[in-house]
Structure formats: structure tokens, C-alpha cells
Amino acid sequence: MSYDVIVVGAGPAGSIAAHDCAEAGLKTLLLEKFALPRDKPCGGAVMYRGLHLLRGNLPRHLIEQRIHGLRFVLPRSGDLDFRSDKMIAITVFRDRFDEYLARRAESAGAELRESSRVTRAFVEDDHAGVILSDSSAYNADFIVGADGVNTTVGTSLGLRPARKDLTRHGLGMESDFFVGRQGVIDAMHGDPTILELIPVKGKVSYGWIFPKKEHLAVGIAGAAVHMYPLKPMFDAFCKKVEKRTGQTLTLKKRRTYFLGADGVKRQNVSDRVILVGDAAGFVDPMMGEGIAYAMKSGEYAASTIVDALERGKHDREVLQSYQDQCVRDFRGNFQIAEWAGTRGTTFAEYILTKAAGYPMASEIMTMVARGEIGYSHIPATVISRLPKELPQLIRRFVQSKVSHPS
Ligand SMILES: Cc1cc2nc3c(=O)[nH]c(=O)nc-3n(C[C@H](O)[C@H](O)[C@H](O)COP(=O)(O)OP(=O)(O)OC[C@H]3O[C@@H](n4cnc5c(N)ncnc54)[C@H](O)[C@@H]3O)c2cc1C
């Protein structure tokens, strides 16, 4: 069987890529190793930056909670809130959200095959192809490797090593805990529209409490080398969350997974092949946020392939525009996140404490979450807004001098 495009993996990256290819009229096959809905270890916070690709069409019942702010729970300064009138994210259950995206691709015309595990990808002069665990084979002009952090497409074609660098890849453990609607409201101190981020003491990692309708998503993640022993670390974090929220967390299932890394530093294209999402490593190295980047890279991959087919070209040079687009769009954010992440909680606490209380700080957080600016545009945005903020800056400076005269 031959296709224009075979997309391997029906996570957010693959389903967006398959949807856009099918919508553009390409004969598209979307292969997923599990039957849908399938589980995916994840906090389930989808930043608006990714969400807006769905053009407001996400069914309401998939939205667990609309999110309007971030709360940093810091060792010395306590809780620092950054709120916005605008929505910055939603929380979802990944099994349902991902299934919706896969069925959306199917509705656009992609052929979706579930329970279809790819064991190898290959590239010949005049086509590319995949072999499945049942030995069936499919050919196409292009392969999109959207098969997550353990990418079979990437490793079998030599774009990624078989062994992960545990100093670069993240590792996380999480669970959803049922506490009921009132439990969620109480746990989030009356504001269930906020995501809580909590550094895990002594480690280069952080924990989270994300509100859903009737559940709390609780988890920890960090560079894999710092995440051992993972289970006791997670259980200790859950105890801390119980104390903080006053809720009893009854564990049903711990879920663990690696996070992608180094997406903009590595080659993500070769002849007839593009890697997207976690397979490419498009994950924020500080926050572990990857869904929006997965969706964006899926969109970029599809438009690159549509263009390449129109030009009748299949080589790495023509796909390089995908690589360049991802680097242009993601590198600024990833570089700054990595730089800030390696400076640890003391640095984060210093910056966040200085920023808290200024409307401008919440405004900038909102712009970043909504994809209106990247991290690297923050300094210029601050400078452009300074005249408006000046009266408050002077007021705070004077107040600090009055309360702490030198
Ligand atoms: C603990 C944890 C918490 C996280 N929390 C958040 C969060 O709150 N917000 C956020 O933005 N990001 C979060 N992330 C990151 C986020 O989950 C990923 O970045 C995102 O899922 C990447 O999407 P993807 O489509 O690239 O890959 P995936 O979602 O991993 O999808 C890959 C798909 O490919 C399929 N597949 C794999 N191998 C094969 C094969 N051989 N053949 C066929 N199919 C295959 C898989 O079954 C899967 O469906 C978290 C990650 C972890 C580990």
C-alpha cells in the first residue's frame, strides 16, 4: 500500500500533522501502536499557544479546567501568583484529548490504524516505508516520526541514538487524584483556575498541582539523572501536597515517562523523513512543557511536506525549511529555559519575587503562554512597557525604602 505521507504515532504532534496533510488532500496514513483512547503520562496542561491551532473547535466536554494563572510555591517567599483575565491554558485528560485529535485527523480524511506498532522505518531512493510488528509494510513519499521520546522512526533511521542521555532527557512521574469539585477548589485555595508549580527541594526538578474538574493532577519531573529513586520522591511529594491542600490523595496508578530533549540542537530531517514533537525533542527544558510544541511542529511538518510534494522534491534540502522554522520559533524559548533552569530555585525565586505584584509581569506571562511573544522577547517587552509602569515602580521603591531604611 502506498501513501503520500505516513505519520507514525497519534499523539498531539502526529495527529495535527496527519490532519493538516489530509486536509490539504494528501493520501495520509496515521499509525498508532495502541488502541485509542490510550494512556499518556502527563500533567495535562495545554498552553493556549498550542490550543489556538484548533481554532476554538475543541469540544467543551474535553476541557477539564480553563486556566488563568500560575502560582509559584517558593521555599522562602511562599506563594507568588500571576493571574490574567485572558485564558492562558486548559487542563485535559490526555487519553480523551489525544483521541479527539486522532479522530479529527480521521475526519479530515486520514486513514487511522490503531494497534499498529511500527518496528522499523526505512528510506529508499524512490520511496520511504515502515514495517509493523505483524510484518505488514506500507510505503509513502514521506514519513513523519511522531512516535514520542523513544522514537522508533528516529532511531531506526539514525537520526537519534538508541540510548538516551540522562543528563539531558527529563523523567517524570504523575497521577490524577479524585477529590471532587469542592476538593479541587479547596486544594487550590479557592482558585481552581491556577496551575501550581512547586520546586522539589534539593533537586533540579519541580512538582505540580494542576486542577481538573474533580481531580488534581500531581506530579514531579526533572533531568532524569536527578530523578532517582523516582517512586519515593513522588510519594514524598504527594505527602507534601496532602499537607498543603488538606486533601487525602488516594493513589490509583503511578505513571512515569521520559521527556524529549535537545530538539533544536539536533537534525530532525533527512531525505523523505521529518521528526516532530517529543520524537524530535521539542520540550521546554525547564518546565517540561511539550504539548504546544508538539502541535506546532506537526503543523510545520505538514505544510513543509505539502510544499515539497507540490515541487516534486523529497530530499533533505527541501525539508530543511521545517528544521529552520522550528529553530526560529522554539530556540529562543528553549535556550532561556535551559539557562534559567540550570540556575536553580534561588535564581527563579529572585526573579519571581521581584516581578510579583506588577500587572506587567502577569501581562507578560500571559503573552508568553498565548504565544504572542517568546521568552527572548521579554526584556524588550519590559522596556517598551516601562513608561506605563513607572509610577508603580517608584511607589514600590519608596515603600521599600520607608519599610527598610538603609
Ligand atoms: C510526567 C509528564 C508530565 C508532562 N506534563 C505536561 C504538561 O502538563 N503539559 C505539557 O505541555 N507537556 C507535558 N509533558 C510533555 C508532553 O507529554 C509531551 O511533550 C507530548 O506528549 C508530546 O507529544 P507527541 O505527540 O510528540 O508524543 P506522544 O504524546 O508521546 O505521542 C506519541 C505517540 O506515538 C505512539 N507510538 C510510539 N511508538 C510507536 C510505534 N513504534 N508505532 C506506532 N505508534 C507509536 C505512542 O503510543 C503515542 O500515542 C509531560 C511529560 C511527562 C513525562
The ligand as an ORCA input file, in Angstrom:
! r2SCAN-3c Opt
* xyz 0 1
  C       5.151     13.141     33.597
  C       4.986     14.082     32.436
  C       4.174     15.202     32.571
  C       4.006     16.089     31.494
  N       3.155     17.160     31.642
  C       2.992     18.022     30.612
  C       2.050     19.088     30.711
  O       1.318     19.251     31.706
  N       1.947     19.955     29.655
  C       2.704     19.810     28.517
  O       2.592     20.637     27.599
  N       3.568     18.762     28.392
  C       3.709     17.854     29.387
  N       4.544     16.778     29.227
  C       5.196     16.566     27.911
  C       4.164     16.033     26.913
  O       3.508     14.899     27.440
  C       4.832     15.669     25.581
  O       5.700     16.704     25.181
  C       3.800     15.416     24.478
  O       3.008     14.289     24.787
  C       4.490     15.192     23.130
  O       3.528     14.823     22.161
  P       3.948     13.870     20.952
  O       2.752     13.761     20.088
  O       5.217     14.325     20.371
  O       4.291     12.475     21.627
  P       3.371     11.470     22.457
  O       2.291     12.206     23.122
  O       4.308     10.670     23.288
  O       2.713     10.548     21.354
  C       3.463      9.604     20.656
  C       2.504      8.547     20.138
  O       3.225      7.612     19.336
  C       2.805      6.311     19.646
  N       3.912      5.407     19.294
  C       5.104      5.293     19.938
  N       5.874      4.375     19.327
  C       5.167      3.916     18.275
  C       5.427      2.949     17.284
  N       6.574      2.281     17.262
  N       4.481      2.686     16.349
  C       3.289      3.365     16.358
  N       2.976      4.307     17.310
  C       3.913      4.581     18.241
  C       2.510      6.359     21.129
  O       1.665      5.297     21.546
  C       1.857      7.736     21.247
  O       0.478      7.680     21.056
  C       4.706     15.861     30.281
  C       5.519     14.742     30.143
  C       5.656     13.850     31.213
  C       6.530     12.639     31.037
*
